[in-house]
């Protein structure tokens, strides 16, 4: 009899092929089910199935191993799948067959099988290695043995490394003999499965350690600290991260111990003997605490000492150990609450202690969730993600269920991409930058409104002098723009030469170089008029957000558009949209942040509902200024649909410069573009060029590239040559100082208190900005566009600010010698 893809769950038969077979309720099927058939995953009525578990001895623990569960993933029924089905019956294992990767993953998440056998012989049905990686992405899969069934080699033996890299534990050479399949399963049971079963038992042990009220420390044979429990942290005042990887001798010692006590302890435990006695430990705050200590050597591989376990119980003067224990417990609970932002899993299982992976448990779980989402072939909205997690919780141990609760809590928030900071005292500069740039401020009902839109009339073409021709640019100005294609171009020289009108002149040259007039089908005079109108609506009184900043962003945008990867990704309409967006992206900026406008109840904040206030205003005003006068309407001759596409692209890029979605844009770029491209480069092979092209030119990814391009251009100052970087740092600091001054004058909430002109450390503010916003974003952009010169400038500038900060200097430059 062949195998059907069903599994017996609570008296129900679920068909993993995706639908219930038409004859599943036929009399013949019913008879088969009554008799029992292991090939269907149904229990047999034989005496062999009476033993529900096997007793296993693990050190001092007596473990009971449940009946083994095997998942067979074969797209089609054949002699090989039948061989494993009957081998499972012979070995008394529960067996399930899945026909598709989706049903296999669903079944595995539900049942947590001990052994998974995947058919690797026929790539046309499904990608066996991709399925294996999806299963391995689930946190508990480290306890699962995954076997690849492969074809017999026609010529020379193939390497198993690709299989191991995909996550397979073993390779099984195609052989349909029931006895051969049976032997394979039995060897797995008594080898790798049994070993994994013992490892799983360690979770219970570490859970007990985590809950213990006694301080516990585990060190290696070389006395390097590998684990401390929450009670140890509470009693001694240290965090795990401060101790892990340190030698015991590096931790400060109390002077109250006898001089030769440590030597005698080491002499005893190195002989493999247990030491017990009273020992004074030194807390992090310098206080000494008297403890009853027991240190036990643990014998491991080769009969040698591999670990030392130290159990410490504080003593007080009256030896009131019960009260002491109560105190320790109270301190532990208090410490857990105060440190919640650092270690949300305190008091539960620390996955780092039970796995060989370097990342912490929470990041593993996040990775697992994402891997499961990506492995599904159907769309996965957030509700489906939450449903999957809810289902996984039902069969999870308590620590995992609690952790999944926290995951659900996070998923139900709106700020999924914004990292959470620690306390304000830890890094006030970063906190204030984030508060000023990534929030909409403290909402405040006040008659003290900030009015700038009404006071600042928008300049129209009629108010301007006759525009210059590109050929009529004065020689001095033309000379300053000779190297405008270089990243090291000095925008401040152009600012001085043009009497603070660099945008018009640089715009004329850059737009000409990219053929913008030809693309828009507009005369050069119209483009010149448009540039002048836009520049006239930047505030020259702003120290930073003026037309020089717009010109700088336009220059960076043009530079990025010339990079090979960017050119491969974008169409001409994208390039023109990016140049226009760069020119207008901060038009009519008042020199104040969104948070300030929201707190002040400004007209713009009310108009745009406190959401992306400035960016919405920049985009809207740019189109108002452009279309209200035919003399500067550069879109006038565009075809309607092309104009709509252009308009949407410009708006999207201008809105992308708003910092509240900074991490969302960067993460999407990395996950949708960087990682797939890196995977293709790593794997190589045929069709790579086509695959790269499909990644670069998909409509969704082109949008991500354009957003990333203008974001990097907008805040590229830390990647400019040092002198330019210093000048920009001084200008933005002055603008923030002016905002703080005005907030104090008007009695508004001070959004960025560290930007007080009397106390601010500019080097610290630059270090925080680079660390928090710049480094990751430009790492991702450099990986895509290849910008080694920018990364070198960034490194040099960071070292410069660090050097000033280490000297306790608050200024832009060191004092003269």
ZAKEVO-619939 format. One record per residue (C-alpha): y, x, z. Coordinates in pm, whole numbers, padded with zeros to 5 digits, always signed. Last residue first. Layout:
<tordos>
YXZ
...
</tordos>
This chain:
<tordos>
+07579+04861+01945
+07712+04533+01812
+07578+04224+01996
+07257+04079+01853
+07300+03798+01603
+07276+03420+01605
+07337+03396+01979
+07130+03301+02281
+07001+03649+02370
+06728+03684+02634
+06609+04012+02473
+06276+03842+02405
+06471+03561+02239
+06650+03799+02002
+06322+03962+01899
+06155+03625+01853
+06438+03516+01624
+06392+03827+01408
+06013+03801+01413
+06041+03443+01285
+06278+03559+01013
+06041+03832+00894
+05741+03597+00885
+05935+03328+00701
+06068+03585+00452
+05710+03701+00386
+05594+03341+00344
+05870+03279+00091
+05776+03588-00110
+05406+03492-00110
+05472+03151-00270
+05150+03038-00441
+05209+02667-00523
+04912+02503-00349
+04821+02745-00070
+05195+02812-00029
+05260+02439+00019
+04990+02413+00287
+05107+02724+00472
+05462+02593+00421
+05384+02271+00606
+05186+02438+00883
+05459+02693+00958
+05770+02475+00921
+05764+02179+01158
+05647+02278+01507
+05645+02657+01509
+05945+02700+01278
+06155+02443+01465
+06054+02584+01804
+06141+02941+01701
+06473+02822+01556
+06567+02640+01877
+06468+02943+02085
+06683+03173+01871
+06980+02932+01900
+06968+02937+02281
+07192+02652+02389
+07398+02676+02711
+07767+02627+02628
+07722+02467+02283
+07488+02207+02430
+07203+02162+02186
+06942+02161+02463
+07041+01801+02543
+06917+01667+02206
+06956+01287+02201
+07235+01263+02457
+07248+00891+02532
+07597+00761+02449
+07897+00783+02682
+08140+00818+02392
+08264+01166+02489
+07916+01287+02585
+07765+01166+02258
+08057+01327+02072
+07995+01670+02226
+07621+01640+02158
+07694+01556+01794
+07930+01853+01759
+07664+02086+01902
+07412+01945+01653
+07647+02022+01365
+07716+02371+01502
+07342+02438+01532
+07290+02329+01172
+07558+02573+01053
+07444+02871+01261
+07086+02832+01147
+07204+02809+00784
+07393+03138+00818
+07097+03311+00987
+06854+03199+00713
+07093+03321+00441
+07111+03665+00606
+06731+03674+00659
+06626+03589+00303
+06520+03221+00278
+06198+03086+00428
+06363+02959+00749
+06610+02762+00528
+06336+02574+00340
+06402+02244+00514
+06499+02026+00217
+06305+02225-00044
+05984+02186+00158
+06040+01811+00190
+06134+01786-00178
+05809+01951-00291
+05589+01772-00039
+05710+01434-00155
+05667+01529-00521
+05316+01664-00460
+05215+01351-00267
+05340+01126-00549
+05147+01334-00802
+04842+01291-00578
+04851+00912-00600
+04900+00911-00976
+04604+01149-01035
+04730+01462-01211
+04641+01745-00974
+04299+01618-00861
+04189+01524-01214
+04308+01861-01346
+04115+02050-01082
+03800+01856-01173
+03849+01930-01542
+03889+02301-01475
+03588+02309-01244
+03361+02151-01503
+03098+02418-01477
+03067+02628-01161
+03304+02725-00882
+03192+02624-00530
+03472+02790-00334
+03741+02708-00589
+03631+02344-00596
+03628+02320-00216
+03976+02474-00197
+04107+02220-00449
+03956+01932-00251
+04106+02069+00073
+04457+02133-00055
+04498+01805-00247
+04401+01486-00061
+04348+01627+00289
+04633+01878+00288
+04882+01648+00115
+04790+01356+00339
+04834+01574+00646
+05178+01699+00534
+05308+01349+00450
+05180+01201+00778
+05315+01495+00975
+05669+01444+00846
+05669+01064+00872
+05947+01051+01135
+06127+01332+00951
+06300+01140+00673
+06290+01363+00364
+06021+01135+00218
+06282+00859+00181
+06463+01072-00081
+06134+01134-00265
+06034+00768-00273
+06380+00658-00389
+06378+00911-00673
+06025+00813-00784
+06105+00440-00776
+06420+00491-00982
+06238+00697-01245
+05958+00441-01281
+06210+00157-01305
+06413+00356-01559
+06101+00414-01770
+06029+00042-01762
+06382-00045-01877
+06421+00218-02151
+06686+00471-02054
+07031+00470-02213
+07237+00385-01905
+07044+00605-01659
+07316+00873-01652
+07571+00612-01545
+07873+00843-01505
+08123+00692-01749
+07947+00355-01732
+08075+00300-01379
+07894+00099-01109
+07552+00239-01201
+07567+00592-01060
+07767+00529-00743
+07545+00234-00648
+07230+00429-00735
+07327+00718-00508
+07445+00474-00241
+07101+00316-00213
+06913+00647-00191
+07149+00805+00063
+07166+00485+00271
+06787+00450+00293
+06766+00817+00398
+07036+00766+00659
+06880+00463+00828
+06511+00547+00805
+06458+00241+01028
+06721+00121+01277
+06723-00221+01105
+06875-00086+00781
+07203-00280+00796
+07226-00251+01176
+07177+00126+01163
+07429+00143+00875
+07692-00049+01070
+07650+00185+01366
+07499+00069+01695
+07582+00399+01863
+07223+00455+01976
+07095+00382+01626
+07351+00612+01465
+07272+00895+01710
+06898+00862+01655
+06948+00873+01278
+07121+01211+01316
+07493+01288+01276
+07678+01490+01012
+07796+01172+00838
+07572+01214+00531
+07751+01056+00233
+07493+01198-00012
+07193+01358+00163
+06918+01326-00104
+07156+01298-00400
+07108+01638-00571
+06744+01676-00461
+06658+01326-00585
+06814+01405-00925
+06609+01725-00958
+06288+01552-00845
+06339+01259-01085
+06388+01502-01375
+06065+01685-01285
+05867+01363-01237
+05983+01229-01575
+05873+01557-01735
+05519+01510-01595
+05394+01676-01277
+05061+01832-01176
+05018+02130-01409
+05387+02221-01364
+05340+02219-00986
+05036+02445-01013
+05227+02689-01237
+05544+02715-01027
+05861+02635-01220
+05916+02307-01036
+05926+02502-00706
+06233+02699-00817
+06410+02385-00942
+06349+02217-00606
+06472+02523-00416
+06797+02525-00622
+06847+02150-00574
+06793+02194-00199
+07058+02468-00193
+07295+02254-00400
+07253+01965-00156
+07311+02203+00138
+07627+02330-00033
+07729+01966-00092
+07753+01905+00282
+07503+01841+00561
+07558+02171+00744
+07911+02223+00880
+08017+01873+00787
+08386+01860+00686
+08291+01888+00317
+08141+01541+00344
+07929+01467+00036
+08067+01182-00171
+08270+01410-00400
+07947+01592-00489
+07788+01270-00621
+08094+01180-00828
+08119+01532-00964
+07755+01541-01065
+07790+01204-01239
+08095+01315-01436
+07911+01628-01551
+07610+01419-01655
+07836+01184-01853
+08007+01478-02025
+07666+01621-02118
+07584+01311-02320
+07291+01090-02211
+06944+01053-02362
+06787+01082-02017
+06534+01342-02139
+06788+01525-02355
+07043+01529-02075
+06779+01661-01830
+06674+01953-02049
+06538+02157-01755
+06775+02452-01811
+07065+02213-01867
+06994+02036-01537
+06990+02375-01362
+07317+02495-01516
+07519+02175-01473
+07374+02120-01125
+07476+02470-01015
+07834+02395-01118
+07854+02043-00977
+07665+02126-00657
+07866+02439-00574
+08196+02259-00505
+08309+02435-00185
+08591+02628-00352
+08365+02720-00644
+08353+03097-00575
+08302+03046-00201
+08015+02799-00240
+07863+03017-00513
+07860+03317-00279
+07712+03087-00013
+07427+02981-00243
+07291+03337-00255
+06989+03342-00494
+06691+03507-00318
+06446+03259-00473
+06549+03382-00819
+06628+03134-01100
+06992+03130-00992
+07024+03500-01079
+07326+03471-01310
+07485+03200-01094
+07743+03424-00924
+07843+03556-01266
+07905+03208-01403
+08141+03142-01113
+08344+03457-01181
+08337+03390-01557
+08491+03041-01521
+08260+02762-01645
+08388+02644-01985
+08050+02658-02162
+07896+02416-01915
+08190+02188-01983
+08429+02100-01703
+08496+01750-01585
+08849+01607-01608
+08980+01566-01255
+08837+01303-01031
+08972+00983-00876
+08857+00766-01169
+08501+00879-01117
+08474+00710-00778
+08492+00854-00430
+08334+00645-00157
+08576+00547+00116
+08499+00697+00460
+08629+00472+00738
+08398+00182+00654
+08084+00392+00645
+08182+00593+00950
+08190+00355+01240
+08007+00444+01560
+08003+00142+01785
+08107+00137+02149
+08050-00234+02191
+07710-00141+02327
+07356-00267+02328
+07149+00051+02330
+06829+00139+02149
+06723+00490+02248
+06692+00695+01933
+06530+00635+01597
+06273+00906+01648
+06154+01210+01450
+06465+01425+01412
+06649+01407+01744
+06356+01347+01972
+06145+01599+01783
+06420+01859+01806
+06470+01773+02174
+06101+01807+02252
+06076+02134+02059
+06371+02283+02247
+06255+02147+02584
+05919+02322+02563
+05710+02298+02881
+05971+02109+03085
+05960+01816+02845
+05595+01758+02920
+05330+01807+02656
+05377+01700+02297
+05178+01445+02103
+05111+01512+01737
+05248+01260+01485
+04994+01148+01225
+04855+00831+01381
+05190+00702+01503
+05113+00329+01465
+04880+00289+01761
+04547+00109+01731
+04370+00426+01622
+04475+00605+01942
+04331+00338+02172
+04018+00324+01959
+03971+00699+02007
+04024+00659+02384
+03755+00394+02397
+03538+00631+02193
+03574+00888+02472
+03460+00632+02727
+03158+00545+02512
+03075+00916+02476
+03088+00970+02853
+02882+00653+02913
+02596+00725+02673
+02623+00563+02331
+02422+00268+02200
+02694+00004+02221
+02971+00249+02147
+02847+00311+01793
+02903-00055+01706
+03260-00046+01839
+03322+00273+01642
+03199+00112+01322
+03412-00198+01386
+03721+00017+01445
+03668+00194+01115
+03620-00139+00940
+03948-00263+01083
+04124+00055+00973
+04043-00007+00609
+03741+00170+00461
+03698+00116+00088
+03335+00145-00016
+03152+00467-00104
+03129+00575+00256
+03110+00949+00320
+03484+00979+00374
+03482+00738+00668
+03181+00906+00826
+03345+01244+00795
+03668+01111+00947
+03485+00976+01250
+03287+01296+01295
+03598+01513+01268
+03774+01300+01531
+03466+01328+01749
+03450+01702+01707
+03824+01725+01785
+03770+01532+02109
+03475+01746+02210
+03653+02078+02190
+03613+02319+01902
+03397+02631+01931
+03063+02477+01846
+02750+02597+02024
+02714+02278+02214
+02666+02181+02577
+02961+02343+02749
+03212+02259+02476
+03106+01896+02507
+03269+01868+02846
+03105+01560+02999
+03325+01347+03217
+03554+01417+03513
+03818+01569+03288
+03798+01423+02940
+04169+01375+02882
+04236+01745+02921
+04597+01854+02879
+04778+01521+02883
+04570+01407+03178
+04670+01701+03390
+04850+01502+03659
+04581+01235+03666
+04289+01475+03692
+04471+01674+03958
+04510+01366+04175
+04141+01283+04140
+04038+01640+04220
+04270+01654+04518
+04115+01337+04656
+03764+01476+04603
+03852+01804+04765
+04005+01621+05061
+03697+01405+05104
+03480+01718+05094
+03696+01882+05357
+03674+01572+05570
+03297+01594+05551
+03303+01968+05606
+03486+01955+05930
+03421+02321+05994
+03706+02326+06246
+03893+02601+06064
+03836+02451+05721
+03557+02534+05476
+03563+02497+05097
+03227+02468+04915
+03154+02711+04633
+02850+02703+04403
+02816+03014+04181
+02571+03018+03891
+02498+03358+03736
+02368+03384+03381
+02134+03584+03155
+01926+03780+03407
+01637+03930+03214
+01284+03799+03161
+01323+03861+02788
+01522+03542+02744
+01650+03384+03063
+01651+03440+03439
+01936+03264+03623
+02097+03455+03912
+02212+03229+04198
+02539+03268+04388
+02592+03049+04697
+02937+03038+04855
+03075+02873+05170
+03444+02896+05110
+03762+03007+05286
+04074+02948+05076
+04344+03208+05024
+04688+03110+04895
+04835+03295+04594
+04940+02991+04389
+04644+03041+04157
+04410+03021+04452
+04238+03328+04596
+03881+03283+04712
+03764+03397+05059
+03388+03430+05090
+03133+03302+05342
+02764+03357+05267
+02477+03314+05023
+02338+03559+04771
+02032+03482+04554
+01824+03779+04440
+01778+03890+04077
+01848+04256+04156
+02191+04213+04003
+02255+03936+04258
+02224+04167+04561
+02424+04466+04440
+02696+04236+04312
+02731+04069+04653
+02729+04409+04832
+03004+04541+04606
+03214+04230+04650
+03191+04256+05030
+03281+04628+05051
+03652+04584+05125
+03601+04289+05364
+03754+03969+05229
+04100+03862+05349
+04278+04041+05063
+04192+03754+04831
+04096+03839+04474
+04290+03777+04150
+04069+03689+03848
+04016+03993+03623
+03698+04095+03810
+03531+03768+03710
+03573+03867+03347
+03779+03623+03143
+03634+03420+02857
+03723+03084+03009
+03960+03124+03304
+04305+03005+03192
+04158+02749+02954
+03969+02584+03237
+04288+02513+03430
+04347+02691+03760
+04452+02547+04099
+04158+02686+04296
+04041+02361+04456
+04124+02128+04167
+04000+02361+03893
+03676+02424+04082
+03629+02048+04134
+03687+01996+03759
+03394+02226+03670
+03407+02592+03567
+03225+02737+03267
+03177+03058+03072
+03334+03319+03300
+03235+03672+03194
+03008+03826+03458
+02828+04057+03215
+02513+03843+03254
+02732+03545+03171
+02923+03338+03426
+02890+02984+03558
+03135+02850+03820
+03088+02542+04033
+03332+02401+04290
+03159+02134+04496
+03259+01772+04449
+03011+01740+04161
+03102+01500+03881
+03134+01768+03612
+02817+01940+03731
+02622+01612+03715
+02750+01553+03361
+02647+01909+03280
+02291+01836+03388
+02279+01509+03197
+02401+01682+02883
+02138+01953+02935
+01870+01691+02869
+01981+01690+02508
+01886+02057+02486
+01534+01971+02596
+01503+01713+02320
+01639+01962+02069
+01361+02205+02162
+01098+01930+02133
+01233+01834+01791
+01238+02197+01672
+00883+02289+01761
+00624+02041+01886
+00761+01750+01684
+00843+01963+01380
+00491+02101+01370
+00354+01747+01397
+00579+01626+01114
+00473+01908+00879
+00105+01862+00961
+00133+01489+00883
+00300+01556+00548
+00020+01800+00460
-00240+01549+00581
-00085+01265+00377
-00092+01482+00062
+00224+01406-00141
+00337+01770-00164
+00695+01863-00270
+00799+02179-00085
+00960+02088+00248
+01281+02272+00339
+01400+02287+00696
+01704+02233+00919
+01938+02093+00652
+02309+02120+00726
+02466+02169+00382
+02492+02544+00444
+02121+02548+00531
+02038+02380+00200
+02260+02619+00004
+02095+02911+00190
+01735+02810+00105
+01721+03053-00185
+01508+02959-00487
+01158+03104-00551
+01100+03224-00904
+00959+03018-01188
+00880+02647-01192
+00983+02600-00831
+00809+02308-00657
+01057+02028-00619
+01244+01980-00292
+01207+01752+00012
+01495+01844+00242
+01429+01806+00617
+01688+01714+00881
+01607+01777+01249
+01841+01579+01474
+01995+01694+01803
+02304+01832+01629
+02335+01484+01482
+02497+01356+01804
+02850+01440+01683
+02824+01274+01342
+02947+01516+01074
+02588+01636+01034
+02497+01294+00892
+02775+01318+00634
+02676+01675+00549
+02317+01564+00491
+02435+01282+00267
+02644+01527+00063
+02342+01758+00035
+02119+01477-00090
+02364+01368-00363
+02225+01040-00491
+01999+00898-00765
+02067+01149-01042
+02015+01441-00804
+01639+01386-00802
+01434+01629-00593
+01637+01639-00269
+01459+01341-00107
+01584+01336+00252
+01358+01343+00561
+01545+01265+00884
+01375+01351+01215
+01483+01249+01567
+01651+00928+01450
+01976+00813+01611
+01895+00440+01563
+02224+00267+01475
+02421+00559+01335
+02108+00662+01143
+02065+00314+00993
+02425+00304+00874
+02397+00654+00732
+02073+00571+00551
+02213+00238+00425
+02511+00421+00273
+02303+00708+00134
+02079+00457-00051
+01708+00366-00039
+01640+00381+00333
+01290+00398+00484
+01224+00367+00858
+00928+00506+01053
+00828+00494+01419
+00595+00784+01495
+00225+00752+01595
+00128+01071+01408
-00110+00881+01177
+00148+00612+01113
+00415+00873+01042
+00177+01048+00800
+00128+00713+00627
+00501+00684+00561
+00533+01055+00472
+00268+01024+00201
+00421+00697+00077
+00753+00878+00023
+00573+01150-00171
+00356+00909-00373
+00663+00721-00498
+00907+00454-00384
+01251+00519-00526
+01583+00622-00371
+01405+00808-00090
+01564+00857+00251
+01293+00861+00520
+01413+00817+00879
+01171+00921+01154
+01177+00800+01514
+00970+00977+01778
+00830+00766+02063
+01040+00841+02366
+01023+01176+02547
+01001+01162+02923
+01144+01460+03106
+01036+01624+03431
+01304+01864+03544
+01237+02185+03741
+01221+02388+03419
+01174+02137+03137
+00832+01967+03162
+00767+01703+02895
+00596+01365+02944
+00547+01166+02626
+00674+00813+02573
+00581+00464+02457
+00205+00518+02485
+00063+00178+02388
+00099+00254+02017
-00237+00430+01994
-00407+00116+02122
-00337-00052+01791
-00134-00365+01723
+00091-00172+01485
+00465-00174+01531
+00678-00234+01221
+00880+00035+01039
+00763-00102+00706
+00539+00197+00639
+00420+00156+00995
+00257-00174+00905
+00173-00443+01155
-00091-00712+01125
+00158-00993+01170
+00397-00828+00927
+00133-00808+00657
+00046-01172+00702
+00412-01270+00671
+00450-01070+00352
+00155-01249+00192
+00287-01586+00301
+00622-01517+00129
+00925-01465+00350
+01029-01132+00201
+00960-01261-00149
+01319-01254-00266
+01390-00914-00111
+01667-00911+00146
+01973-00732+00020
+02133-00388+00053
+01828-00168+00002
+01830-00137+00376
+01639-00459+00426
+01662-00576+00788
+01352-00737+00938
+01427-00910+01267
+01211-00920+01583
+01461-00706+01773
+01489-00447+01500
+01192-00376+01271
+01302-00165+00978
+01285-00223+00607
+01274-00021+00290
+00926-00108+00173
+00648+00151+00158
+00352+00128-00080
+00000+00000+00000
</tordos>
